[in-house]
């Protein structure tokens, strides 16, 4: 597990035998859609656990069958925001980890000619002031879709934002640094580079297509 912080960006790379094992399944071009969806969900749950490792807690007391026990719960459940469509594959795992969380949606399509994001959906609360937000997006390639989503969130007052990604490229990390605002990034691996088509190398292909089939 690697932690770095530059320009307001805190990066945690979750490098663990189990995350590497599930990444191997995701990277394998022979993995069928159903197994890809399962591996993505399992890896996403591990990344969500890490994302909440230092989350603020509220002390509570619960009654067990034989007495009272001091316990804790999250001080404030987050808003999970999957970036459609690929982020949908991470949502069930995130909700399983934090059942009290709320859900918003951002839909961004990538123009395959320019590799720039085009928004087609933004279903978010009007006011996110003081609310923790977790963005779920498997691939951090150019960073365009994620930065667009971050702009939507900060425009609504969000300042406590964590992005959870499976695989990223150095170019995507630079885009987040250039964004210049406080952000936590929890990610499974940072790969070598983007190819001419703006896909992560070695990456795992198109995460949306590999979950749901080609558009």
ABEGO torsion letter per residue (X at the ends): XBBBBBGGBBBBBBBBAAAAAAAAAAABAABBAAAAAAAAAAAAAAAAAAAAAABBBBBBBBBBAAEBBBBBBBABBBBBBBBOAAAAAAAAAAAAABAABBBBBBBBBBBAAAGBBBBABBBBBABABGBBBBBBBABBBAGAAAAAAAAAAAAAGBABBBBBBABBBAAAAAAAAAAGBBBBBBBABBBABBBAAGBBOAEAEBAAAAAAEBX
